[in-house]
């Protein structure tokens, strides 16, 4: 999980820096930056995504 976060932060570091600089003046930018840098949210996504894949598989099985 942390490798993916490192990759995203490395790939989009200029975007994140621009958002950090614009955060005091633009509320939409501030909320997006808070979501991108929220560690609890990122760790929660690590748990939710496999769960969604299982639910998706169960839905496909039920449709058969």
N, C-alpha and C positions, 0 to 999 in steps of 0.2 A: 504494500500500500504506500509506504513512504517513498519507494522508488518512483511510483506514478506521480506523487505530489511533487517530488523533486524535479521530475521531467516537465511537468506543467509549469512550475515556477521558473525553471530555466528557460523554457521555450517562450513564455509570455512575460518575461521580466520587464520588458519595456512597457507593455500594456499595464501591468500592475503598478509600475512607478508612475505612469501618467494618471492612473486612477487615484493613487495616493496623493498626488499633487493637487488633483481636482476635487478631492473629497471635501475640503472645508467649504467650497463654494457651491457644489452641486449635491443635492440630497440623494438623487438617484445613484450617482457614482459612489457616494458614501455607503449606501446600503449594499450595493454590489460588492464593494471592496470588503465590507464586513463579512459577507457570505463566503467570499473566496478565501479569506484568511481565518475563518472559524475552524479550529482544529476539531472540535466536537462534531461539527457537521460533516467534515471529511471522513472522520472515523465512522460515523453513523452510515454514510453511504457505502462504506466497505461491508457493512452487515446487510444493508437493505438490498443491494443489487443481487446477491445470490438468492435471497428470499424471493425477489420478483421473478428470477429465472425459474425457480421451482414452481411458483404459482402459474407462470405462463405455460410450463410443461403440463401441469395438472389441467389447465383449461383446454389445451390441445387434446389431452387424453380423454377428457369428458366429452368433447365434441365428436370423437370417433364413435 
